[in-house]
Amino acid sequence: MFRGRFTMNDPCPVCGLIFEREEGYFLGAMYFSYFISSAMLIAFYILAYLLWPDGNSMLLALVAVVPYLPFMPAVFRYSRVLWVHFERFACPSDTSAGTYEKQRLKQEQVFNGQSTGASTNR
């Protein structure tokens, strides 16, 4: 899905699947990002609390953020991956595609030399 640390391929270079079905599509990924980040930060906070049980809770929260920082790019990437899998599982066909995806499908078909007939289900 990704061609760099933060840059996504769109469409998929292997199967041609358009990842961004409409403008603002990846706003749903923020829910996955929130839950992944929360789980990691809670785990790091508990670990910090177990190491320093008498520590100030605000200081422990700041200490918990430090080991989380290197994981931020992975959380970004995997929240998008999980969102695409969830959304495509919930609505796998192109019949629910927005106008943005339909235009992109037509562009891809013209670019690849295919006819501009009805799109196939993925």
QUITA-V67694 format. One line per field, one symbol per residue. ss: DSSP state (H for helix, E for strand, - for the rest). burial: 1 if it has 16 or more other ideal C-beta (glycine too) atoms within 10 Angstrom, else 0. Layout:
BEGIN
ss->???
burial->???
END
This chain:
BEGIN
ss->-E-----E----------------HHHHHHHHHHHHHHHHHHHHHHHHHHH-----HHHHHHHHHHHHH--HHHHHHHHHHHHHHHHHHH---HHH--HHHHHHHHHHHHH-----------
burial->00000001001000000111100011011001100110011001100110000000000100110000000000111011111100100000010010001001100000000000001000
END
